Amino acid sequence: MTLASRGHDVCLREAAAETHSGAASRVAGAMLAPYCESESAEPIVQQLGLRGLELWQQFDPTLEVRGTLVLASQRDKAELDRYARMTEGHEPLYGPAIPHLEPLLGERFQYGLYFPDEAHMAPRNAIDRLIGALRSLNVDLRFSSPVPEPLWLAASAGGLVIDCRGLGARSGKIALRGVRGEMAVVYAPALTLTRPIRFLHPRFPIYIVPWGRGLYMIGATMIESESHASVTIRSTLELMTSACRIHPWFLDARVTELSIGVRPAFDDNIPKIGIEGKVISVNGAYRHGFLLAPALAEIVADHLEHGLGLPKELVLRDTYE
């Protein structure tokens, strides 16, 4: 979309049908949380994430910035203290400050962290809006249209191929791995949470993201596996048990979906940009796809239009010319 909005002719080819486009993005948390993600990510992720959040707000001025609430049980307060040391952009919360943000949480938690400048989206709605924006920019959209190897043959005369296939881009030079994530969507109309809640636990931290209309996404599993098998009972129990620790009303929620996604990642969990002939590879966003995608697109567009260099952390060795 970045290239199309700058006046370039763009053809987008997607292997999946339009109703299933987005791959792992469809089951993402879609939290635009550059400060929270820095707890376990390299500094470049926060740097690009801040720009990504800014670009998302430009794309959708109605995007609600409700912030992120990070909580832990009294027993696990050490986890909250560690999280505070590893991140910035937060405000410490004590006692009544927590129900001031989320009244339903009442007196359940005595300590928390609030990241006021973060946002979130419902990922499938975001994908639909992006597709609509691409159509308004006259992008040639071709769904159910995989591109065979070698990719450079798909380039138009004088054009380029930008490869964003995730694990589909894996080759001898592009050493991606898959990281499995499992999630649940529940319908709990009695709950009125308005922002993502991250619940810290030494063994099984989770997040809960409000999707609107009484729907909540519960996730956070990160398994070093490329299996597309269905969600396990173990993961389901852990997700649901942790959600009920946040509020017991989740016990009466109806489970509407259990899904998995396999995220593409490099060894350092930082996305990489590789350039080889007519093909530019932009892959490996790990769990930061929604957050980083606008910034990565801007970097590639600026490189093509103005010859700007790539951040060294993003350079895919052995391909960049």
C-alpha positions as CSV (number, residue, x, y, z in Angstrom):
1,M,0.0,0.0,0.0
2,T,2.9,2.3,0.7
3,L,4.2,2.0,-2.8
4,A,0.7,2.4,-4.4
5,S,0.0,5.5,-2.3
6,R,3.3,7.0,-3.7
7,G,2.1,6.5,-7.3
8,H,3.7,3.2,-8.2
9,D,1.9,0.5,-10.2
10,V,1.5,-2.4,-7.9
11,C,0.2,-6.0,-8.4
12,L,-0.4,-8.0,-5.2
13,R,-0.5,-11.7,-5.6
14,E,-1.7,-13.8,-2.7
15,A,-1.7,-17.6,-2.7
16,A,-4.8,-17.8,-0.5
17,A,-8.4,-16.9,-1.3
18,E,-9.5,-13.4,-0.3
19,T,-11.6,-14.7,2.6
20,H,-8.5,-16.5,4.0
21,S,-5.8,-13.9,3.1
22,G,-3.4,-12.8,5.8
23,A,-2.0,-16.2,7.0
24,A,-0.8,-16.0,10.6
25,S,-2.0,-12.4,10.7
26,R,-5.6,-13.5,10.9
27,V,-4.9,-15.1,14.3
28,A,-2.7,-12.3,15.6
29,G,-3.2,-10.2,18.7
30,A,-2.7,-7.1,16.5
31,M,-1.4,-5.2,19.5
32,L,0.4,-2.0,18.5
33,A,2.6,-2.2,21.6
34,P,6.2,-1.1,20.9
35,Y,7.0,-0.5,24.5
36,C,5.6,-3.8,25.8
37,E,7.3,-5.8,23.1
38,S,10.7,-4.3,24.1
39,E,10.5,-6.5,27.2
40,S,11.9,-9.4,25.2
41,A,12.8,-7.8,21.8
42,E,15.9,-6.0,20.5
43,P,15.9,-2.2,20.5
44,I,15.3,-2.0,16.8
45,V,11.9,-3.5,17.3
46,Q,10.8,-0.7,19.6
47,Q,12.3,1.9,17.2
48,L,10.5,0.5,14.2
49,G,7.4,-0.2,16.3
50,L,7.0,3.4,17.3
51,R,7.1,4.4,13.7
52,G,4.7,1.6,12.8
53,L,2.2,2.9,15.4
54,E,2.5,6.4,14.0
55,L,1.9,5.1,10.4
56,W,-1.1,3.1,11.5
57,Q,-2.6,6.2,13.1
58,Q,-2.1,8.1,9.8
59,F,-3.8,5.3,7.9
60,D,-6.7,5.1,10.3
61,P,-7.3,8.4,12.3
62,T,-10.1,6.7,14.2
63,L,-7.7,4.1,15.7
64,E,-8.4,4.1,19.4
65,V,-5.2,4.4,21.5
66,R,-6.5,2.9,24.8
67,G,-3.1,1.8,26.0
68,T,-2.0,-1.5,27.5
69,L,-2.6,-2.7,31.1
70,V,0.0,-5.2,32.5
71,L,-1.0,-7.1,35.6
72,A,0.4,-9.8,37.8
73,S,-0.9,-11.6,40.9
74,Q,0.4,-10.5,44.3
75,R,2.5,-13.7,44.3
76,D,4.1,-12.9,41.0
77,K,4.8,-9.2,41.7
78,A,8.5,-9.9,41.0
79,E,7.5,-10.5,37.4
80,L,5.9,-7.1,37.2
81,D,9.0,-5.5,38.7
82,R,11.2,-7.2,36.1
83,Y,8.8,-6.1,33.3
84,A,9.0,-2.5,34.5
85,R,12.9,-2.6,34.4
86,M,12.9,-4.1,30.9
87,T,10.5,-1.5,29.4
88,E,9.8,2.2,29.2
89,G,6.8,4.3,28.4
90,H,4.7,3.1,31.4
91,E,3.1,4.4,34.5
92,P,3.0,2.4,37.7
93,L,-0.4,1.7,39.1
94,Y,-1.4,1.0,42.7
95,G,-4.7,-0.1,44.2
96,P,-7.7,2.1,43.0
97,A,-5.9,3.3,39.9
98,I,-6.5,-0.1,38.2
99,P,-10.3,-0.1,38.5
100,H,-10.2,3.5,37.4
101,L,-9.0,2.2,34.0
102,E,-11.0,-1.1,34.0
103,P,-13.8,-0.9,36.5
104,L,-14.6,-4.6,36.3
105,L,-11.2,-5.5,37.7
106,G,-12.3,-4.0,41.0
107,E,-9.9,-4.9,43.8
108,R,-8.5,-8.0,42.1
109,F,-5.1,-6.6,41.5
110,Q,-3.0,-4.3,43.7
111,Y,-0.2,-3.5,41.3
112,G,0.1,-2.9,37.5
113,L,1.8,-1.0,34.7
114,Y,-0.1,1.2,32.3
115,F,1.4,1.9,28.8
116,P,-0.9,4.8,27.7
117,D,0.4,5.3,24.2
118,E,-0.2,1.8,22.8
119,A,-3.1,0.7,20.7
120,H,-4.7,-2.4,19.3
121,M,-6.9,-3.6,16.4
122,A,-9.1,-6.5,15.5
123,P,-6.8,-8.2,12.9
124,R,-9.4,-9.4,10.5
125,N,-11.1,-6.0,10.4
126,A,-7.7,-4.4,9.7
127,I,-7.0,-6.8,6.9
128,D,-10.4,-6.0,5.3
129,R,-9.7,-2.3,5.6
130,L,-6.3,-2.7,4.0
131,I,-7.8,-4.7,1.1
132,G,-10.4,-1.9,0.6
133,A,-7.7,0.7,0.7
134,L,-5.7,-1.2,-1.9
135,R,-8.7,-1.4,-4.2
136,S,-9.2,2.4,-3.8
137,L,-5.6,2.9,-5.0
138,N,-6.3,0.7,-8.1
139,V,-3.9,-2.0,-7.0
140,D,-4.1,-5.2,-9.1
141,L,-5.2,-7.7,-6.5
142,R,-4.9,-11.4,-7.5
143,F,-6.0,-13.8,-4.8
144,S,-5.6,-17.6,-5.1
145,S,-2.6,-16.7,-7.3
146,P,0.7,-18.2,-5.9
147,V,3.9,-17.2,-7.6
148,P,6.1,-20.1,-8.8
149,E,9.9,-20.1,-8.5
150,P,12.0,-18.4,-9.7
151,L,10.3,-15.3,-8.5
152,W,12.2,-12.9,-10.7
153,L,10.3,-14.2,-13.7
154,A,7.1,-12.6,-12.3
155,A,8.6,-9.1,-12.5
156,S,7.2,-6.8,-15.1
157,A,9.5,-5.1,-17.5
158,G,11.6,-2.7,-15.4
159,G,9.8,-3.9,-12.3
160,L,10.6,-5.7,-9.1
161,V,9.2,-8.6,-7.0
162,I,8.8,-8.0,-3.3
163,D,8.6,-11.3,-1.5
164,C,6.6,-11.2,1.7
165,R,5.6,-14.9,1.8
166,G,6.8,-15.6,5.3
167,L,7.9,-19.3,5.6
168,G,7.2,-19.7,1.9
169,A,10.3,-17.5,1.2
170,R,12.6,-19.9,3.0
171,S,15.7,-21.0,1.0
172,G,19.4,-21.6,1.5
173,K,19.9,-17.9,2.0
174,I,16.7,-17.1,3.9
175,A,16.9,-19.2,7.0
176,L,13.5,-18.8,8.5
177,R,12.0,-20.9,11.2
178,G,8.4,-21.3,12.3
179,V,7.1,-20.3,15.7
180,R,3.6,-21.7,16.5
181,G,1.1,-19.6,18.3
182,E,-2.3,-20.8,19.7
183,M,-5.2,-18.6,20.5
184,A,-8.9,-18.7,21.5
185,V,-11.7,-16.3,20.8
186,V,-14.5,-16.2,23.4
187,Y,-17.8,-14.4,23.5
188,A,-18.3,-12.7,26.9
189,P,-20.7,-9.8,26.5
190,A,-20.9,-9.3,30.3
191,L,-17.3,-8.2,30.3
192,T,-16.4,-4.6,29.4
193,L,-12.7,-4.6,29.1
194,T,-11.6,-1.8,26.7
195,R,-7.8,-2.4,26.2
196,P,-5.4,-5.3,26.0
197,I,-4.5,-6.9,29.3
198,R,-1.2,-8.6,29.6
199,F,-1.2,-11.0,32.6
200,L,2.3,-12.0,33.7
201,H,3.2,-15.4,35.0
202,P,6.6,-17.1,35.3
203,R,5.5,-20.1,33.2
204,F,2.5,-19.0,31.1
205,P,1.9,-15.3,30.5
206,I,-1.1,-14.4,28.4
207,Y,-2.8,-11.4,26.8
208,I,-6.4,-10.7,26.3
209,V,-7.4,-8.4,23.5
210,P,-10.9,-6.9,23.1
211,W,-12.1,-7.4,19.5
212,G,-15.5,-5.6,20.0
213,R,-19.1,-6.9,20.1
214,G,-18.3,-8.9,23.2
215,L,-15.5,-10.9,21.6
216,Y,-12.1,-11.3,23.3
217,M,-9.0,-12.9,21.8
218,I,-6.8,-14.9,24.4
219,G,-3.3,-15.8,23.3
220,A,0.4,-15.8,24.0
221,T,1.7,-19.3,23.3
222,M,5.0,-19.4,21.6
223,I,6.1,-22.9,20.6
224,E,9.2,-23.7,18.6
225,S,7.2,-25.8,16.1
226,E,5.9,-25.5,12.5
227,S,3.0,-27.9,13.1
228,H,-0.4,-26.8,11.8
229,A,-2.2,-29.3,14.0
230,S,-5.2,-28.1,15.9
231,V,-4.9,-26.5,19.4
232,T,-3.9,-28.9,22.1
233,I,-6.0,-29.4,25.3
234,R,-3.0,-28.4,27.4
235,S,-2.8,-25.0,25.7
236,T,-6.5,-24.5,25.8
237,L,-6.6,-25.2,29.6
238,E,-3.7,-22.9,30.2
239,L,-5.2,-20.0,28.2
240,M,-8.7,-20.4,29.8
241,T,-7.3,-20.8,33.3
242,S,-5.2,-17.7,33.0
243,A,-8.1,-15.7,31.6
244,C,-10.3,-16.7,34.6
245,R,-7.5,-15.5,36.9
246,I,-8.0,-12.0,35.4
247,H,-11.8,-12.2,35.9
248,P,-14.0,-15.1,36.9
249,W,-16.7,-14.1,34.4
250,F,-14.6,-15.7,31.7
251,L,-15.8,-19.0,33.2
252,D,-19.2,-18.3,31.5
253,A,-17.7,-17.1,28.2
254,R,-18.6,-19.1,25.1
255,V,-15.6,-20.4,23.1
256,T,-16.2,-19.4,19.5
257,E,-12.8,-20.3,18.0
258,L,-9.6,-22.1,18.7
259,S,-6.9,-21.5,16.1
260,I,-3.2,-21.7,15.4
261,G,-0.8,-19.6,13.4
262,V,2.9,-20.3,12.5
263,R,4.9,-17.1,12.5
264,P,8.0,-16.7,10.3
265,A,11.1,-15.7,12.3
266,F,14.9,-15.5,11.9
267,D,17.2,-16.7,14.7
268,D,17.3,-13.2,16.3
269,N,13.5,-12.6,15.9
270,I,14.3,-9.5,13.9
271,P,12.8,-9.1,10.3
272,K,15.3,-9.0,7.5
273,I,15.4,-7.3,4.1
274,G,17.3,-9.0,1.3
275,I,18.0,-7.7,-2.2
276,E,19.1,-10.0,-5.0
277,G,18.6,-8.9,-8.6
278,K,14.9,-8.2,-9.2
279,V,13.7,-9.7,-5.9
280,I,13.5,-8.0,-2.6
281,S,12.7,-10.2,0.4
282,V,11.0,-8.7,3.4
283,N,10.2,-11.5,5.9
284,G,10.6,-12.7,9.5
285,A,8.5,-10.3,11.5
286,Y,8.0,-13.0,14.1
287,R,5.2,-11.8,16.5
288,H,5.5,-8.2,15.5
289,G,3.9,-8.3,12.0
290,F,1.1,-5.7,12.5
291,L,3.4,-3.5,14.5
292,L,6.3,-3.4,12.1
293,A,4.7,-3.8,8.7
294,P,4.1,-0.1,8.0
295,A,7.7,0.8,9.0
296,L,9.2,-2.0,6.9
297,A,7.2,-0.9,3.9
298,E,8.4,2.7,4.4
299,I,12.0,1.6,4.6
300,V,11.7,-0.4,1.4
301,A,9.9,2.4,-0.5
302,D,12.5,5.0,0.7
303,H,15.3,2.6,-0.5
304,L,13.8,2.2,-3.9
305,E,12.9,5.9,-4.4
306,H,15.8,7.6,-2.8
307,G,18.5,5.0,-2.4
308,L,18.4,5.2,1.4
309,G,20.4,2.5,3.2
310,L,18.8,-0.2,5.3
311,P,19.2,-0.3,9.1
312,K,22.1,-2.7,9.7
313,E,19.9,-4.9,11.9
314,L,17.6,-5.6,9.0
315,V,20.1,-6.5,6.4
316,L,19.9,-10.1,5.2
317,R,23.5,-11.1,4.7
318,D,24.7,-12.7,1.4
319,T,21.8,-11.1,-0.5
320,Y,22.1,-7.3,-0.1
321,E,23.9,-5.7,-3.0
